[in-house]
Amino acid sequence: MPPSDRTELLSGTLDLLILRVLSSGPLHGFAIAERIQLVSREVLKVEEGSLYPALYRMAEKGWIKSEWGQSDKGRRAKFYQLTPAGRRQLEAEKELWARLAGAIGAVLRNA
């Protein structure tokens, strides 16, 4: 898919996507972005300029923690994983997204 066909993320959805991807286990930053792109069938692309500030912000809030490890390619990489607070935040974000998607759907169907 050409880059121009990719969709920019709505404000506030990046945290939800990162939390959801990390709920399956620890990943380094590039793997997080790659997983979001893969699962979205190449529709969503998370740029480094958005990803790393989001990861730092979520770490400050205590939703994720990080530790250094080795990537599949043998390189040193920082791996991120959910904390118990992050799991709770993921559930809250999923509920909020469901309400928001329902409200947008209602407007699209009935306006």
Secondary structure, DSSP 8 states (H G I E B T S, - for coil): --GGGSB---TTHHHHHHHHHHTT--EEHHHHHHHHHHHTTTSB---HHHHHHHHHHHHHTTSEEEEEEE-TTS-EEEEEEE-HHHHHHHHHHHHHHHHHHHHHHHHHHH-
